[in-house]
Amino acid sequence: MPREKSPTTTISRKRTPRKPSAAASVITATFGQFVGPEKRAALIAEAAFFRAEKRGFAPGHEVEDWLAAESEVDAKLLGTVA
């Protein structure tokens, strides 16, 4: 009786964890020196609120407001916008 073929064992390689980019570590270090994550989130929430208020609180733009506010706050915290 012929033997059934068994699958060959494959050697799986473990991937080394990805190192954070230099820019990400600079941003993290910069934010850590001036404001904590809670304060940053509060600033973003406030900026998003004012964006929504300016728009008349029309629904459906919450994520757009948050992302724009996040960019705005991060730019101000990094000193790239006066």
C-alpha positions in Angstrom: 0.0 0.0 0.0 1.5 3.4 -1.0 2.3 5.9 1.7 0.3 9.1 1.8 2.3 12.2 1.3 2.7 14.3 4.3 3.2 18.0 4.1 6.7 19.1 4.4 7.6 21.1 7.4 8.3 24.7 6.6 10.6 26.8 8.6 9.0 30.0 9.6 11.2 33.0 10.4 10.2 35.4 13.1 10.2 39.0 12.1 12.1 41.4 14.2 9.9 44.2 15.6 9.9 47.3 13.6 11.9 50.2 15.1 10.1 53.5 15.4 11.1 56.0 12.9 13.4 58.9 14.0 10.6 61.4 13.2 8.1 59.6 15.4 10.5 59.4 18.3 11.3 63.2 17.9 7.6 64.0 17.9 6.9 61.8 21.0 9.9 63.3 22.8 8.8 66.8 21.9 5.2 66.3 23.1 6.4 64.6 26.2 8.5 67.7 27.1 5.7 70.2 26.8 2.3 68.5 27.3 1.1 65.1 28.4 -1.1 62.9 26.3 -4.2 64.0 28.3 -3.5 67.7 27.7 -2.9 67.0 24.0 -6.2 65.1 23.7 -8.0 68.0 25.5 -6.5 70.6 23.1 -7.5 68.4 20.1 -11.1 68.0 21.5 -11.4 71.8 22.0 -10.1 72.5 18.5 -12.5 69.9 17.0 -15.4 71.5 18.9 -14.6 74.9 17.5 -14.4 73.5 14.0 -17.7 71.8 14.4 -19.2 75.0 15.8 -18.0 77.0 12.9 -19.7 74.5 10.6 -23.0 74.7 12.5 -22.6 71.3 14.1 -23.7 69.6 10.9 -23.5 65.8 11.5 -21.2 63.5 9.6 -18.0 65.4 9.8 -16.8 64.4 13.3 -13.8 62.4 12.2 -12.8 65.0 9.6 -12.9 67.7 12.4 -10.9 65.5 14.8 -8.2 64.8 12.3 -7.9 68.4 11.1 -7.8 69.5 14.8 -5.1 66.9 15.5 -2.9 68.2 12.7 -3.5 71.7 13.8 -2.6 71.0 17.5 0.4 68.9 16.6 1.7 71.6 14.3 1.3 74.2 17.0 3.0 72.0 19.6 5.9 71.4 17.3 6.2 75.1 16.6 5.8 74.8 12.8 2.8 77.2 12.8 2.9 80.5 14.5 
